[in-house]
């Protein structure tokens, strides 16, 4: 009977989402109704009193608003434009070099921000006009920004990896460190893919790239000091074991504040907007956390995760195939759900299966994160595409989605490599000091 109620709860959630009820309220309402049907009014009332506090009162949650604040202040400190200028001087001469510079600059900005949307918006304003000026095809220009923006989801500090760690209780520090090599691999595959694309279709890039002297190239490195400082403080502190993720995030946010006060033209205005944006994002996240806790509690009391785990583990198919089947739904889900909601809905159900099959939760988290990157470029809810359309409204959504297609193929290559060779993901976190 409880299993039936649990299935009905999941179906109700999907119906509410289909009728465009906010994700947080959909999770909370379906979870509470499930508890009412299984545990009765008195126990459910007790949950309603206790869960909002117990779900949100955790020291681990401090890291997320600090990372958000760090990224906001880094944006107003001008790190995005400095990163592109530096990358352009090093890659501009190569065929398709300006698009490659966009990818690298997005990766550098991603090392100071955990937000894909912020990266796409910041880099789109800087790089798309520049690529159009040098006669790059529109599809390549917008596709490079959309794909490059997703690197902020993988390259630490990553908000999605933090949320994954909070839901699954995996080490946030190890997850952040695990994102480094896959993030660099994604950048490499994108750059190689752009080069091959330009070779196959020379008309999408200018015949001659922009050449810079070695003096200009090395001189540009000093422009990247801001990103290097923030990345070094956060990741260096976590990897060395000298700082917890919370402490590293606090030091990183303080460094971003100093950079904003040094570099920003409108210092007080930038700081005020950074604080406001951080507050809005944090409140939205905490509302989802509380409401998702009722949904997870409903799943637990109905026994769906345990029943599903026993059933799937008992199937006579290879564990690798099972993991592939568990990862596959993230592609269609990403077309209709935002990333945070997708994690809260799916992980309580499928993560116990991953653990029961003996796979690394760190590796699985990176695979899920990479699939979330894919969802940011797929219709109809590819958020990066809509952000870029907002930056350059004269370019149609259809053309931007078309420009993302080659980069989705490149993402498939990266996913295949990580799926076949999981050591690419697990080696660095396994070598962490103090772990």
N, C-alpha and C positions, 0 to 999 in steps of 0.2 A: 504493500500500500504506500509506504513512504517513498519508494522508488518512483511510483506513478506520480505522486505529488511533485517530486523533484523534476521529473520530465515536464510536467505541466508548468512548473515555475520557469524552466528554460524557454518553453514555447511562449509563455506570457511575456518574458523579457524581449524575445524577438518581435512579437506583435507590437509591444510598446515602442520599440525602436523604429519599427516600420511606420508607425503613426507619428514619428518625429518627436516623441517625448524625450527630453534631455536624458542622456545616458545615465547620469548619476541617479536621477529620480526613477528611471526604469529599473536599475539594479536594486535600489532600496525598496521600491514598492513590491516587486516580485519576491524579494527575499523575505520581507515582513509577512506577506500573504502565505508564503510557504511555512514560516514558523507558526503562524496562527493555525493552519490546518494540521500541523504535525504535533505541536506542543501545547496548543491552547492559549487562551487569552492571558492568564496570569503570568506564565513563563515568558510569553512574548513581550508583555509589558515590562518585565524585568530586563529583558534584552534591550528594549528601547531606551531604558534608563541608563544601562551600563555601557553598551557598545560604543556610542559616540565618543565617550571618554577613553575607554580602553583601546579603541582602534586608532585614535589620533595621538594619544599621550605616549610617544616613543621618542627617545633621544635620536634614534636612527633617522627620523624624518627631517632632522635639522639640515642634513647635507643637501637636500634638494633645493630649498629656497636660497641657500648660499651659492650653489652652482648657478641657479637662475640669475641671481643678483650679479654674480661675477661676469656672466655672459652679457648682461644688459650694460654694465659699466664698461666692459671691454669694447662693445659696439660704439658707445659714445666717446671712447678714448681714441677712435679712429683706427683701430687695429685692422679692420677689414680692407680699407683702401691701401694702407701701408703693406699689407700682405700681398695684395695683387700687384702693386708696383714692384716689389721685390721679386715675385715669381715671374713677372713679365720680363724683367731684365735677364733672367736665367733661361727662360724657355722661349722667348719671343722669336728667336731665329729659326727654331725648328718648324717644320711644316705642321700647321695646326697648333703652333706654340702658344698663341693667345688663349685658345680653349684649354690647353694643358695648364697654362698659368692660372686660369680660373679654377681648375680642379685643385691645384696645389694651394692656391690662396684660400679656397674653402676649407681645405684640410688644416691649414694654419689657424684660420679663424675658429674652426671646430675645436682646436686645442684650448680655446679660451671660452667656449660657449657650448652648452649641451642642447641647444635648440636648433633644429633643422630649419624652422620657419624664419628665425632671426638670421641665419646664415644665408638663406635664399634671398631674403629681402635686402640684406646689406650688400651682398656680392652682386645681386642683380642690378642695383642702382649704379654700381661702379663699373662692372665688366661688360654688360650688354651694349651700352652706348659705345664703348671702346671697340668691341668686336664688330659692331655695325660700321663704325668709321673705317675700319680696315677691310671691309667687304667680306666678312665671314657670313656664311649662309645663316639665315635666321634660325633654322631648325637646330644647327650645331650650337649657336650662341645660347639659346634658351635651354637646350638639352644639357649643356655643360653646367649651367648654373643650377638647374633642377637636380642633376645627379650630384654635383659637388656639394650642394646644400645638405644632402642626406648624410654626408660624412660626419656631420656634427652629432648624428645619432650614434655612431660607432666610436669615433675617436674620443677618448676621455678628455674632459669630464662630460659624461653622457647622462642626461636625465633619464633616458629610457633604461639604461643599465642599472641605474640607482633604483628605479621603480621595480624592475625585475628582481633585484636583490631583496627589496623590502617584501615582495609578495612571496618569494620562494625561500627566503631566509638563507640564501647563498651569500657568501662574503662579498660585500660591495667593493671593498678594496681589490680583491682578486678579479672581480668582473671588470672593473675599470682598467686594470692592467692588461687583462685579456683582450680588450678592444684595440690595443695599440697596433699589433701586427696585422690583424684583419683590416683595420682602417688604412694602414699603409698599403696592404695588398689591393684593396679597392681602388686607391689612388693610382697605383701602378697599372692595374688592368684598364682603368678609364683612360689613362694617358696612352697606353699601347693601342687601345681601341680607337681613340681619336686619330692616331697616326695611321692606322690601317684604313680607317674610314676616309681620311684625306688622300691616301694613296689610291684607293679604289675610285673615289669620286673627287678629283682635283678641283672641281669647280666650287666646292664648298668653302675653300680657304684661298687666301691670296697667294699668288705664285711666289712672292718674296716676303719672308718674314722680317721683323724689325731687328736690326743688329745693334748690340751694345758692346762697349769695350769691357775688358776684364776689370778695369778700374771701377767702372760703373756697376758691374755685377757685384764685386766684393763690397763696394761702398753701400749698395742697397741692403746688405745683410744687417746693418745697424738699425734699419727700419723695423726689423722683425724682433727687436729686443723685447717688446711688450709681451708678445705671444710666448716667446721663449721663457721669460721670467715667470709668467703665470703657469705655463705647462710644467716648468721645472719645479716650482714650488709644490704644485698639486701632485703630479705623478711621481716626482722624485721623493717627496715625503712619504707617499703611500708605499712605493716600491721598496724603499730602504727600511721601512718599518719605523721611521722616526715620527710619523704622524698617522693618526687614524683618518679615515675619510672625512669625518666632521672637522677635525682640526685642519687638515689640508685644504678643505673647502673654505674655511674661515680665513686662513692665511692668503689663499688665492683671491678671495673677494676683497681683502684689504689691499693686496697688490693692485688689483683692478681699480680700486678707488684712487690710489695714488696716481696711477697712469691717467685716469680720467681728469684728476685735478691738474696734472701737468700738461696734458695734450688737448683736452676739449676746449673748443672756442667758447661755448656757453656752459660753463662748469656747473653752476647751480641748476640751470634748466635741465641739463643732461642727468645730473644726479637725481633730481626730483622725478623725472620721467622713468629712470631706471628703477627707483623705489616703487613707484606706482605700478609699473608693469610686473615687477616681482610680486607685489601684493596680490594683484589680480590673478596671476597664474597660480600662486600658492593656494589661494582660497578655493579656486576651481579644483585643484588637485585634492585638497583635503576633503572637500565635499564628496568627490568620487571615492576616496578612501573609506569614509564613514559608510556611505551607501553600499559600496562593494562588500564591506564587511558583513552586512546583513545577507547579501546574496551568497557569499562564501559560507556563512553559518547555515543558511538553508541547504546548500549542497552537502555540508557535513552531516547534518542531522538526518537527511534522507539517505545517506550512504552511497550516493552516486559515485564519488571518486574511488572508494574502496571497491565497489562492485565493478566499475569499469576497468580498474587496474587488474583485478583478478581475471576478468574475461579476456582482456587484451594480452596479458602475459601468458595465458593458457592457450592462445592461438598457435597453431603450428606454422608460423612464418618467422623469417629471420628478424632479429632485433633491429638491424639496420633498415630493413624495409618498414618495420613498425614505426621507427623514428621518422622516416621519410613521409609516411602516411599522417603522422601527427603534425608535421611541419606544413604539409600541403595546404590545409585549410586557411593558413594565415594569408595566402594570396587573395582568395575571394573575400575573406573577412576585411582585409585591408582596403578593399574597394568601397566599403560602406561604413566602417567604424573608424573612429580616431584611435591613435596608437595606445594611449593610456587605457581607454576602455577595453580595447582588445586584450590587453594583458590581464586586466582584472577579471574578464569574463572567461578566458581560456585556461590560464595557468592553474587555478585551483582544481580544474578537472584533469588536465593532461600531465601536469608535472609529477604527480605521484606515479604515473606510468613510466615516465622517464627514469625516475629513481629506481623503480622496481626492476627495470631492464638493465640497470647497472651503468647507465651512461652518465658522463660528467654533466652536472647542472650548469657549470661554467660554459662548456662548449655549446650546450643546447641554448643557453641564453644568448650567445653570440650569433648562433644561427637564426634564432627568432628575431634578434635585432636587425640582422641583415635583411630578413624578409620584410620587416617594418620599413626599412629603407626603400624597398621595392614598392611598398604600398603608397609611399609618398609621391610616386610618379605615375600611378595607375589610375585610370578613370573609374568611376566618376568623382571620387573623393580625394584625388591626389593633391594634398594640401600645398605642396611646393609649387605645383602648376598654377594654382589660384593665386598664390603669393606673387609669383613672377608676372602673372597677368595683371595684378594690381600695380606692379612697378612699371610695366610697359603695356598699358591697356590697348595700344594700337595693334598688338600681336594677338591673334585669336587663340582661344583655348585649344582648338583643334590643332593648330600649328605647333603649339607648345607640347601637347601630348604626342604629336608625331615626332618631334625632336627628341622625346624621351625614349622612343622605341629602341634605338641602337644601344643606349645606356642600360636598358633593361636586359638586353642580350649580354652585355658585359657583366651585369650583376649575376646572371645565371652562371657565367663562367666562374666568378668568384665563389659563389655558393657551392658549386660542384667541387672546386679545389678544397674548400674547408670541410665539405662532407666526406670526401675521400681521405683527406689527411687532417684529422682532428688535432694532431700535435701542433699544427700551426697556431691553433687557438690556445692550447693548454700549456705549451712550453714556458712562456714568459711568466704567467701567474704561478706556476709550479716552482719557478726559480726565485720567487720573492724572498727577500731577507726578512727574518722575523716571523715567517709563516711555517 
